[in-house]
Amino acid sequence: QVQLVESGGGLVQPGGSLGLSCAASGSIFSISGMGWYRQAPGKERELVATISRGFVTNYVDSVKGRFTISRDNAKNSAYLQMNSLKPEDTAVYYCNANLRINVDSPWSTYWGQGTQVTVSS
């Protein structure tokens, strides 16, 4: 059983910062890419940032220069540092990971349950 658990969401004023964490646990053989997505009310889920096992990163244009994705391969964890937050960053943020549970299993994508980030004065 694999679980991804996000933490660190909350309420922050515009211009403030928040850090999100995502920890993968359970029967995990290897994790390749990890990512953060978000879904605002009435909108589709969108990619925020991804990071490969080799630490190559990718960001949606709207967060470039403000958000930083990182990971700790030894801890099966990913992080998202969010600075200069704007009201339009308000959404539920989801972590995902592409992983294998053993050497013979296919790569599969797992999702966390999401954590709410609200940017408001």
C-alpha positions as CSV (number, residue, x, y, z in Angstrom):
1,Q,0.0,0.0,0.0
2,V,1.5,3.3,-1.1
3,Q,0.5,6.6,0.4
4,L,1.4,10.2,-0.4
5,V,0.7,12.6,2.3
6,E,0.9,16.4,1.9
7,S,1.2,18.9,4.6
8,G,1.9,22.6,5.1
9,G,-1.1,24.3,3.6
10,G,-3.0,27.1,5.2
11,L,-4.1,30.7,5.0
12,V,-1.5,33.4,4.1
13,Q,-1.7,37.0,3.1
14,P,-0.8,38.2,-0.4
15,G,2.9,38.5,-0.7
16,G,3.5,35.9,2.0
17,S,5.2,32.5,1.8
18,L,4.2,28.9,2.5
19,G,6.1,25.6,2.3
20,L,4.4,22.3,1.3
21,S,5.7,18.9,2.0
22,C,4.9,15.5,0.4
23,A,6.0,12.2,1.9
24,A,5.5,8.9,0.1
25,S,5.4,5.8,2.2
26,G,4.6,2.1,1.9
27,S,6.0,-0.5,-0.4
28,I,8.1,1.6,-2.8
29,F,10.9,0.3,-4.9
30,S,11.8,3.4,-6.8
31,I,10.3,6.9,-7.5
32,S,11.0,8.7,-10.7
33,G,9.3,12.0,-11.3
34,M,7.4,13.9,-8.6
35,G,5.2,16.9,-9.0
36,W,2.8,19.4,-7.6
37,Y,-0.6,20.2,-9.1
38,R,-3.4,22.5,-8.0
39,Q,-7.1,22.8,-8.5
40,A,-9.0,26.0,-7.9
41,P,-12.8,26.0,-7.4
42,G,-14.5,25.7,-10.8
43,K,-11.2,25.0,-12.6
44,E,-9.4,22.0,-13.9
45,R,-6.4,20.6,-12.1
46,E,-3.2,22.1,-13.5
47,L,0.5,21.4,-13.3
48,V,2.5,23.6,-11.0
49,A,5.9,22.1,-11.0
50,T,7.7,18.8,-11.5
51,I,11.1,17.4,-10.6
52,S,12.9,14.4,-11.9
53,R,14.9,12.0,-9.8
54,G,18.0,13.8,-11.1
55,F,16.6,17.1,-9.9
56,V,15.6,18.6,-13.3
57,T,12.7,20.9,-12.6
58,N,9.9,22.3,-14.7
59,Y,7.4,25.1,-13.7
60,V,4.2,26.5,-15.1
61,D,4.9,30.1,-16.3
62,S,2.6,31.7,-13.6
63,V,4.8,30.5,-10.8
64,K,8.3,30.8,-12.3
65,G,10.5,32.9,-10.0
66,R,8.2,32.5,-7.1
67,F,7.9,28.8,-6.4
68,T,10.7,26.3,-5.9
69,I,10.3,22.5,-6.1
70,S,12.8,20.2,-4.4
71,R,13.0,16.6,-3.3
72,D,14.9,14.3,-1.0
73,N,15.3,10.9,-2.6
74,A,16.4,9.3,0.6
75,K,13.2,10.3,2.3
76,N,10.9,9.7,-0.7
77,S,9.7,13.3,-0.3
78,A,9.1,16.4,-2.4
79,Y,8.7,20.0,-1.3
80,L,7.2,23.2,-2.7
81,Q,8.4,26.5,-1.4
82,M,5.9,29.2,-2.4
83,N,6.9,32.9,-2.1
84,S,5.2,36.1,-3.2
85,L,1.9,34.4,-3.0
86,K,-1.0,35.9,-4.9
87,P,-4.8,35.4,-4.4
88,E,-4.9,33.5,-7.7
89,D,-2.6,30.9,-6.1
90,T,-5.5,29.9,-4.0
91,A,-6.3,26.2,-4.6
92,V,-6.0,22.7,-3.3
93,Y,-2.5,21.5,-4.0
94,Y,-1.8,17.9,-4.8
95,C,1.4,16.0,-4.8
96,N,2.0,13.1,-7.2
97,A,4.7,10.6,-7.8
98,N,5.5,8.1,-10.6
99,L,6.8,5.0,-8.9
100,R,7.3,1.3,-8.9
101,I,6.4,-0.9,-5.9
102,N,8.9,-3.6,-6.9
103,V,11.5,-4.4,-9.7
104,D,8.9,-6.2,-11.8
105,S,6.0,-3.8,-11.5
106,P,5.1,-1.1,-14.0
107,W,5.5,2.6,-13.3
108,S,2.3,4.0,-11.8
109,T,1.2,7.4,-10.7
110,Y,0.0,8.0,-7.2
111,W,-1.7,11.1,-5.8
112,G,-1.9,12.6,-2.3
113,Q,-5.2,13.8,-0.8
114,G,-4.5,17.4,-1.3
115,T,-3.8,20.4,1.0
116,Q,-5.7,23.7,0.9
117,V,-3.7,26.9,0.2
118,T,-5.7,30.2,0.6
119,V,-4.1,33.5,-0.2
120,S,-6.3,36.3,1.2
121,S,-6.1,39.5,3.2
